[in-house]
Amino acid sequence: MNYQLKKRLFILGLLQLSIIIVSLVFYHKVSLISYINISFYLTSALLLTSLLVYTIHSGFFDVISRSFSLAFQRGHNKRRFDEIHPLSELVTVNQKPLIVYGLVNGMFMGIALFIYYF
């Protein structure tokens, strides 16, 4: 196996282990329903974070962030509007791994839901 696949499987394993640990901490046991509940929260957080990063990269918040930066500058070294770096250039997080881990974790949650109902 190549390095990237091992790394992705390791991260997926850590996510699953964290779900089990959180289940033990909050529910004091590991059950299918606790796995589904915690997995739902984790999947939602991953997917919503990836959507936020995607929205930032698309340039949606560039004008707003530049305007706030321009409005809150103090002193005599004011910069021009075009000198302020846009937010989409400042945020360099890649959203693709978040989407992949969120979807795979959601798939595991879906399988657990299928087992729970049937």
Residue pairs with C-beta under 8 A, 6 or more apart in sequence:
8 97
8 100
11 101
12 101
12 104
12 105
15 42
15 101
15 105
16 108
18 42
19 35
19 38
19 39
19 42
20 30
20 35
22 38
23 29
23 30
23 31
23 34
23 35
23 38
24 30
26 34
26 38
27 34
32 112
32 115
32 116
33 116
35 109
35 112
36 109
36 112
36 113
36 116
39 105
39 106
39 108
39 109
39 112
40 109
42 105
43 102
43 105
43 106
43 109
46 98
46 99
46 101
46 102
46 105
47 98
47 99
47 102
47 103
47 106
49 95
49 98
50 95
50 96
50 98
50 99
50 102
51 95
53 91
53 93
53 94
53 95
53 98
54 95
55 61
56 87
56 88
56 91
57 88
57 91
57 95
58 88
59 86
59 88
61 87
61 88
62 86
62 87
62 88
65 86
65 87
66 81
66 84
66 86
66 87
69 84
70 78
70 79
70 81
70 84
73 79
